Amino acid sequence: MSGSKEDSRRASSDWRDFFWNPRTHELLGRTATSWGLVLLFYLVFYLFLAGLFALTMYILLLTLDDYKPTWQDRLGTPVMLEPTHSVNLQICS
């Protein structure tokens, strides 16, 4: 019975040491310098992605004209089309 208590205390101690190790000053297995490098990498990475997105939006907006639409969904002259010849229909009774 006492062996299981020691095992649970040891497991709890191992978990606490993993979360914060006061001897090596590590948080979740990383030192402050290591966490700083990870955060710096992700900061630079996301800034690069934001800059890439802004650049592509800028280039896209350069290709658009303010006064003439690129695509027109309507006909040039809206008229109703009529057939020029009559169709002969015969109804047989």
N, C-alpha and C positions, 0 to 999 in steps of 0.2 A: 504494500500500500504506500509506503513512504517513497518507494522508487518512482512511482507514477507522479508524485508531487514534485520530486526533484526533476523529473523529465519535463513536467509542465513549466516549472520555474526556469529551467534551462532554455526551453523553447521560447518562453516569454522574454527571457534575457537576450536570446539571439535575435528575436524580432526587434526589440528595443535598440540593440546595438546596430542592427541594419538601418533602422530609421534615423537614429542619431548616435553616432559613435563618439563619445567624449574623448577617447584616447587619441584618435586620429583626426578628430574634428570633421567627420564625414557625414553628410546628409544623404540618405538613400544610396550609399555606396560611392558618392562623389564628393570631392573637395570643392571648396568655394571657387577655386580657379577653374576646375573642370566644368562646374555649372555656368560660370561666366563665359567660357568658350562656347558651350552649347547655346546659350542665349545669344551670344554675338553672332554665331553662325546663322541661327534662325532669323535674327533681325536683318542681317545682310541678305539672306535668301528671300525673305518676303518683301524687302525693299526692292530687290531686283525684279521680282514678279510684278509688283505694282508699277515700277518704271516701264517694264515691257508692255503691260496692259495700256498704260498712258500713251506710250509711243505708238502702239498699233491704233488706238482710238484717234490720235492726232493725224496719223497718215490717212486713215479712213475719212476723216472729216475734210482733209485737203482734197480728196477726190470728188466731193459733193459740190454741186453748184447751188447757190442760194436762190437763183431766179428761175432755173429750169429743172423740172423733176427728171430724174434718171429714167424712171419707168412710168408709162402712162397706161392706165387700165381702160380708158375710154376710147371710143372711135374718134377719128378726126372730125368727121361730119356726122352727127347723129340723124340719120334718115331711116325711114321705114322701107325695107326692100320689098318690091312686088315682082312677081314673076312676069316676064315679058310675053309669054305665050300662054294661051289658055289650055287647060287640061280637059280632055274629053272624058267624061265619066258616063258610063251607061249603067243603068240600074235595070236588071232583068227581073221581071216578076212572073 
